[in-house]
Amino acid sequence: MSEVSVPGRVLGLIDRGAEVTIVVVMTVMLVVVSIQVLLRYVFNTSIDWAEDVARLCFVWSIFLAIPLGIKHGAHIAIELLVPHLPENWQRAFFRVVATLSALMMAIVCYYAALQVVQQWDEMLPTIALSSALFMVPVALGAAHSVLHLGVLTVSGVTPKTMAPIE
């Protein structure tokens, strides 16, 4: 049995926290939307804040799931040229793409964090929450993505669900 490094365990805990958070926010979104539909079509009334809460939950679930998709190689890839390259070139190309992607996600994280700071005093119209809460998962997801892309860059190993480089 191989021993997992401390950074690997920390990243595993971050992944687990993201997974649990996604389940919680998706559950909240499902319950709120279901109640809203029931109230609207059966009782001809509605909840004022249901749309804001559902949108907030949706945004959180999507942006927290992005790094998990990176970890498992679940994002769309166009493989027209790379599979035909020699193995060492494939690995080098993979590392370059992972590095550039990590840089892009670091930039996204930085600007999302700036937006959180700038928007923190703006409140949602129907509920006493900051509108910056829509940008928090963008920053968190981008930072988490940087970690996974860094692991891929250093290891040069493609995620499990992608075709292995041999």
N, C-alpha and C positions, 0 to 999 in steps of 0.2 A: 504494500500500500504506500503510495507516494505521500509525502508530507506537503501540505499547502503552506505557502509562505504567509507571513503576517499581512503584507499588502493584498495577497490573494484572498485571505479571510476577510479583510476589511471590505474589499470590493464585493465579496459574496454577501456580506451583511447589508451593504448598500443595495445590492440587487434584491435581496429578500425584502428590505424595507420598501423598495419601489413596487415589488409584486403585491405586498400586503396593501399598500396605499391604493394601487390600481383597483384591487378587489373592493376595497371600502368605497372609493368614489364611484365606481361603476354600480355598486349596490345602491348607494344614495341616489344616483341618477335614475336608475331603474324604478326605485320606489317613488321618487318625486314625480317622474313623468307618468307612471301608472296611476297615481292618485290624481294628478292633474287631468288625465284623460277621463277617468271615472267621474270626477267632479264636473267636468265640462259637458260630457255627453249624457250623463245620467241625471245629474242634479242641476244642470244649467248654471253653474257657478265656476269659479276658478281660484287658484292661489296666485296672488300678485307676484310673488318672488320665485315661483317655480321655474320660469324660463332662465332667470339669472343663475340659479343654483344648478340647473341641468347643464347649461353652457359651461359653467365653471368646472363642474365634474368632468365633462367631456374633454375640455382642454387639459386638465390635470392628467387624465388617463392616457391621452394620446402622447403628450410630451414626456411622461415618465416611462412610457413603453418603448420609445425610440432607442435608448441605450440597450434595452434587453433584446431588441431586434438586432442591433449591431453585434451583441455578444453571440447570438445564435446564427448570424448570417442570414437573417430573414428579410433583408431589404432587397429590392430589385437591383439586379446587376446586368449589364450588357457585356456578354462574353463573346465578342466577335473575333478579337485578335489574340487576347492573352492565352487561351488554351493551346494555341499553336506555337507559342514561344517555348524556348528551352526552359527546363525546370528552374534553373538559377535566375533567369530573367523574370519568370513568373513571380518568384518569391520577392525579387527586388521591386518589381512593379507593384505588388501587393503592399509592400512596406511604404513605398512612396505615396500610394493612394491613401493608406491608413494615416500617414503623417500629415498629408494635406487636409484630409478630413478632420483630423484632430485640431489642426490649426483653424479651420473654418468653424468648428464647434466652439473653440475657445473664443473666437470673435463674437459668435452668437451669444455665448454666455455673458461676455463683457457688456454688450449692448443691451441685452435683456435685463441685466442687473442695474444698468443705468436707468432703464425705463421703470423698473420697480421703484427706485428711489424717487424719480421724478413724478410718478403717478400715485405715490402712497397716500397722499391727502385727498385724492379723488374718490368719492364713494359711489357705489352702485346705486341706481335709482330706486330699487325696490327693497334693498336689504342693507343693513349697516355693516358692509364689508368694503374694503378698499378695492378699487378696480385694478390695482396693481397685482392682485391675486391671480389675474389672468397671465401675467408675465413671470411670476415666480416659478411655475413648472417649466417654462421655457429655459430659464437660467439653470434650474436644477437638472433638467434633462440634458442640456448641452454640457454641463460640467461632468455629469455621469458618463456621457458619451465620450468625452475627452479621455476619461480613465480607461474605458474599454478599447478605444482606438489606440491609446498608448500601449496597452498590453499587446494588441495585435501588431503594432509597429515593432516593438521590442522582440516579440516571439517569432514573428514572421509566419505564424501558423494560422491558417484560415479557420474561421469558426466551424464547428462540427457539422452543420447542415450544408455547408458549401462543399463543392467538389475538392477533394484533397489534392494538394500539390505534392507530387511524388518525384 
